[in-house]
Amino acid sequence: MNVRRMAWALPGLVLPELQQSGARRATGFPAVDSATVATPSYPNFAGKHAEEALFSAADFNAYLRQAGVLADGQAPPCVIMCYQRSLYDYVLRAEELRTPSRGGLPVALPSTGGRVGLVGQFGFGAPAATSTLEKLAALGTSAVVSIGTAGSLQRDLAPGDLVLCEAAIRDEGVSHHYLPPGRLAAASTGLSAALGTALTAAGLTFRAGVSWTIDTPYRETVAEARHYQAEGVLCVEMEAAALFAVAQVRGLQLASAFAISDSLADLVWVPRFHEPEVQEGLTGLYQAAITALTGLATDGE
């Protein structure tokens, strides 16, 4: 059993050499020094990117079909990924669709002639989002717009303001299992531009720039927020960098955009998730995504 690893996993177990003079943060948990290794590497297994995976999303889809959970056939060529239940339910009502019996499966939108689909209720964070993206790719989807919320790092971004994510800092784990080490993962230029054009045509103001993707929301630190704020990073979220990485490896087009729902700009957390402006922002992003993806699907015909 690796006791040093347990020290990180269990707040009450801290090795003496890691404890900072008995100091405790405001949370009451012991403060620890960051562990260092002689030759840092992630993933831990050298040469992983050249190796084949044990099984694929296509294999899992086949299993779901065998279990009677997934119907035969392909997914729509274009799909919107939706994280917030409020937006998901809004779209299903507008399209007069029933809620799928299983989350994470795409439903074709009648208003688009089935060319664009919606997927939701698959969870939050990079692992859940990229697992869903992999399954969509295996079902034939080639273009995806991810719509969610993000926390502002800049004081001039208020609840409901829109951010078009051009690239994301890879501070999660998933992207590193798909791409070699690097600081950023980038959106697909063409689809991101099309989404920006659709937002502008709808009269919606947005900021385009870089986000900070981290899949540990309870370990976002003041020092990190201050650092990225000074660099001009717009916001923090949990999925974009990982989605961009998977899309690059799988040959997908992928764009990502957010409505600001909370703020870390003053180095304290200010949640505003239930403000009406946030829902309005998500709805605006959804409508722009439909426009961008419908045009893409039409061009491909």
N, C-alpha and C positions, 0 to 999 in steps of 0.2 A: 504494500500500500504506500503510495506516495504522500508522505506527511506534508511536504511543502505545498502540494496541490490542495490538500485538505485545508491548509491554512487560508487559502484564497476562497475556498468554497464555504467554510464555516466561519461566520463572523466572530464566534467566541473562541476560536482556536487561532492564535497568532504566535508564531515562533519568536523567541526573544530577539534574534538578530534582525528581524523584520520590523519590530516595533520601534516607533520613534519616541524614545524617552517616556513612554507611558502616555503620550499625548493622545487626545481623542478629539475627533471632529464634532461639529454641532449635532450630528446624527447620533452620537453616542458610541459609534463603532471605532475600534482602534485605528489609528493612522499607521500606514505602513509605507516603507520605501518600495519603489518599483523594482521588481526583480530584474536582474540583468544576466545575460549569458554571453559567452565569449563570441559566438558567431550566430547572431539572431537570424532565424529563418522561419518563414511561414508560407505555405504549410510546412509541417515538420519533416515530411518525407521528401527528400531531394529527388528531383526529376519527376514529380507527380504529374505534371502537366502533359507529359509524353505518354502516360499510361492510360489504358482503356478502363472505363468504369465497369464494375461488376454487373450492374443492370441499369437500364435506361428508363426514361419516362414512357417510352413506347411499350416497354415490358409491363410497367405498372398499369398503363391504360388497358393492355390486353388482360391483365388480371381483373381489373374492374369490369370489363365486358364479360368475362367468364363468371364473375360473381353476380351478374345481372344488374350492376349499378350504373354502368355506362353503356349507352346505346351505340349501335354501329353507326358509322358515318364520320364525317369530318366536322371540325369546328368552323365557324365563319372565318373568312380570310383575315378579317380585321376585328380586334377585340379591345374593349375598354376594361381595364382592371379598376375595381372600385373597392375601397376599404371601409368607408363609412356606411353603416346600415341605413341611415336616413336617406342618403343619395340612392342607394340600391333600391330601397322600397319605393322611392319617388319614381324612378325609371320604370320599375315593374308595373306600377299603377298606371303611368302614362301610356305604356305599351299594352296594357290590359293582359299582362302575363301573370301566371301563378308563380309563387316562390318555388324554386327547384327543391326537390326532396333532399338533395345533397349539395352542400356548399362547395364552391370551387369548380363547378362545371359551367361552361358557357351556355348562355341562352341567346338565340338569334333574335334580333330586334325587327319586328315586322315593318316598322316605319322606314327601315333601310333596305327593305326587300331581302332581308337575311344576310346582307353583305357585312354588316357590323354586328358583333355580339357583345354581351355584357357578362362579366364574371365577378362574383363577390362572395362574401361569407367564407373566405378561405383563411382568414386570420390576418395578423399584422407581422411586420418584421421581414428581414431579408430571407430567412429560410422558407417561410410560408409563401412569400410572394414569388420567389424563384422556382420553387417546386411547382407552383401553379403555372408559371410561364413555361417551364419545361414541358408540362403536360399539354399546354396549348400548342406549342411548337410541334409536338409529336402528333397532334390532331390536325395539323395543316395550317394553323394560323401563322401569318407571316408579318403582320404589323400590329403593334400594341401601343395604346396610350394608357399610362398609369396615372390615375387621379387620386390624390389624397390630401392630407393636411400636413403642416409643418410648423415648427416653432421659429419665430423670427429671431435673428441675431442682430438685426439692424433696427435702430430706433424709429426709422421712417417707414417701417412695414407694420401695418396695423391689422387687427383681425379682419379677415375677409379679403385682404389684398392678395393678389395673384402672383405667383412666381413660376416662370418657365425655366426648368432646370436644364442647363446646357451641359453640365458636367457635375460630378459628385466626388467628394473626398472619400476614399475607400477605407473607412474606419470601422468596417464590419468584417465578418469572417468569410462570407460566401465568395465574394469576388476573387479572393486570393486562391481559391481552389479551381478557378476557371482561367485566370490570367496570371502571368508572371508579376512579381512585385512592381508596384507603381503607385503614385499618389492619387491619380484621378481615373475615373471611368467616364466616358462621354456618351451623350445621347446620340441617336442617329440624326445626322445633320438635316437630311431632307424632310423627315417626318416632324422633327422639332420645328423647322422653319414653317412647315404647313400648319402646325398647331398655332404658332405665333401669328401667322397671317389670318387664321380663322378668328383668333381672339381680337385682333385689330379690326377686322371686318364687322365684328359684333359690337364694337365700341367699348371693349373691355381693356382697361389699363393693366399692364403687367410689367414685372421686372424680370429680366433674363440674366442668369448668372449661375454661380456655383452653390451647391448645397453641401452640407456635411452629413454623410450617412453613417450612423452609428446604431447598432442593434442592442445596445444596453442603455435604455433611457435613465436608469437609476445610477448610472456611472458617468453621466455628462457632468464634467467638473467646471467650476468657475474659471480655472486657468485655461482650459480648452476653449470655452465660450469666448473669453477675452481675446485669446490668440486668433481664433478664426474671425471674430468680429473685426479685429484690426486688419486682417487680410482682405476684408470686403466680402467674405462668404455671407450669403444672404440668409440662410436658414438651416435648420437641422431636422432630419427625418430619418426613417429607418429602412428604406428599401432601394433608393434610386441607384446607388453605385453598383449594388449586386445585380439589379435588373439590367443595367447597361452592360455589365460584364457578360452575363448569360446571353443577352441578345447578340453581342459581338461574336461570341463563340458559336452560337447556333445560326448565325446569318439572318437574324430578324431585324426589322426596323422597330425602334422603340423610342418613344418620347415620354417625358414625365413632367407633370405640373402640380402645383400645390396651392391650396388656399391657406393663408396664415390663420392658425387656430390658438396659438399661445405664444408667449414671448420669453426669451432669455436675454433680451437686449440690455436690460439694466442689471444683469448678472444675478437676478432672482427670477424664479419661475412664476409667470403670471398666466394661468389657464383661462382661456376664453372660448372653449370648444362649443358652447351652446349659444353663442351670439348669433343672431339671425344673419349677420353679414357673412359668417363662415359658410352657412348653408347656401346663401346666394352665390358666394364665390365658387363653391363646388358645382352648383347647377350651371353656372356660366362656363366653367371648365368642361363639364360634360357636353354641353351643346357645341362648344368649339371642337371638342374631340370628334363628335359625330360628323361635323362639317369636314374636318381634315381627313378622317378615315374614309368617309363616303367618297370624297374626291379621289383619294388614293385607289379605292376599290374600282371606281369608274374608269380611271386611267389605265388600270390593269386589264380591263375587259377587251 
